[in-house]
């Protein structure tokens, strides 16, 4: 399971929950991920913008893990 990480920025619990939801229960849907994390339904674009580097990092890690797991088969 991927965990939200960042090198230079401390994420709030809400932001961490958003990332967890985005790559988990919300299956990539940022609006659903934001609502599950407790953000208002209209705030998800700002949440995504504020976490764009973390989202890219998590997506890259997820893709790499997927490629490596397929290679092991």
C-alpha positions, 0 to 999 in steps of 0.5 A, spaced: 500 500 500 502 506 498 502 512 503 502 519 502 509 522 503 513 528 501 520 531 502 519 538 503 512 539 505 508 537 511 501 534 509 495 535 514 491 529 516 486 531 511 490 532 505 493 525 507 486 522 507 485 525 500 491 522 497 489 515 501 482 516 498 484 518 491 488 512 490 484 507 494 476 507 495 475 513 490 479 510 485 482 516 482 476 520 482 478 527 486 471 529 487 470 523 491 476 523 494 476 530 497 468 529 499 471 522 503 476 526 506 471 531 509 472 537 504 466 541 501 464 538 494 466 544 490 473 545 493 476 539 490 480 543 484 484 547 489 485 540 493 488 537 487 492 544 485 495 544 492 497 537 492 499 536 485 506 534 486 504 529 491 499 526 486 504 525 481 509 522 486 504 517 488 501 515 481 508 514 479 510 509 484 503 506 483 505 505 476 512 502 477 509 497 482 504 495 477 510 494 472 514 490 477 509 486 479 507 484 472 514 483 471 514 478 476 509 473 473 
